[in-house]
Amino acid sequence: MSQDDYYLDNDEKTVVFLMTSGPSTPHRCATPFYLGSILASMDVEVHIFFTMEGVRLMEKGVAENMVAMEGGKKIIDFIRDAKRAGVILHVCQPALPGYKIDESADIIEEADHVSRASVLADLILRCDKLITF
């Protein structure tokens, strides 16, 4: 295998991260943004869909006060890096009431969409890779 085999070809690629981890497992909360940033910088279309406890990362005040490891960068900074790279962030609308999150007042500005499960289904069916955290 040559070195060129490790890089993406010119075909369009789409990767979806299904993010169910949240504040109860902070050590799992930086990597999806980090990998998403790398992939987006390689011209991959990247979506992160937050559901279950993952929606809490999109709640105001949560990611600003969270780190994946002691002394590490805040999760909000990983989120902002991902946004700058072009990652698209979806918040699962049906999961919000269970965490008492108001979609009109409690979602951070970095979130792109508050989406229904049908959007996730569409993303899954059309993506090249689905990664879960």
N, C-alpha and C positions, 0 to 999 in steps of 0.2 A: 504494500500500500504506500503510495507516494504522499508527500506532505499535502499536496493539493486535494487529496481525497478527504481531508478533514474539514474543508470549508464548504459552505453551502454552494450549490449550483445556482443558476439563475432562475430556477422555478420559485414561484411564490410559496412561502411556508406560513402556516398559522399554528401557534401553540397556545393552548388554554391551560391556565393553572386554576384548579378548583381548590379554593382556600377555605378549609373548615377550621383550621387552627386559629386560636385567639389568645386573649390574655392569660388563660390558664396554662398555656404551653408556649411561653415567650421564646424559648429556644428554637421553635419551628417557624417563627414569624418574620425573619429577615431574608432567608434564602429565596423564597419565591420572587421577591422584589429584585434581589441581586441577580438571579438567573434571568429574570424577565428583562432587566436592563441590558444585560449582555446580549440576549437574543434580539431585542429590539434594535440594538446598535448594529446588528448583522443583517438588518433589513427583514427581519421576521415580524409578522403581525402577531402581537402578544396581547392576550386578554387575561386578566385575573378576575375570577368570579368569586365573590365572597358570600358564603352561606354558612348556616349553623353559627357557631361561635365566631367564625371569621368576620361576620358583619360588624362585630365590636371594634375591629381595627379601623373601620370607616366612621366610627362614632367620635365626635369632637371630644378632645381631651384624653383619649385612650392611647393612641400611638405616640402622642407627644410625651407621654410619661412612661414609655415602655422601652426596654432594651432586650435584645436576644441573649446577651450575656453580660455579666457585671463588667462595667467599664467600657462597654461597647457603644456604638452609635445608636441613637434613638431610632425606633421603627419609623417614625414620621419622616426621618431623613432618607431611609431606604425607599419609602413611598414616593417622596419627591424626586429622588434620583430616577426611579422607574418612570414617573410621569415625564420628566425631561427627556428620557430616552424614547418615549412614544408608547409606553404601555397603556392599555385601555382598562379602566377599573369599573367593574360592575358590582353593585350591591344588591343582594337578593331581597326583593320587596317582601315576599311572604315570610321571611325570617325576622324582619324588624319588630313586629309586635311582641314576639316572645322575649325580646331583650329590652322592651319598652323604649325603642328608638323611634323617634318621630322623623320621618323621611324629609319633611319640609324644614326642620329646625336643627336636627342633631347630626347630620352627615357632613363630613369634612369637605372642603371645596375641591380637593384633589379627585374625588369620586366623579367619574364621567356619567354613569347611568345608574338609576335605581331600576332594576330589571326583574321581570317575572321569570318563572321557571322555564317558560317556552323559549326565552332568549338563550338560557343555558343549554337547553336541548338542541337548539339550532347551532350554537357554537360547537358543541360536542360532535354533532353529525358532520360538520364541515371542516373541522380542524385536522391537522396532520398529526399532532401529538397532544395528549391530555395528561397532565401531571397533577397529582393530588398532594396537598399538604394539610 
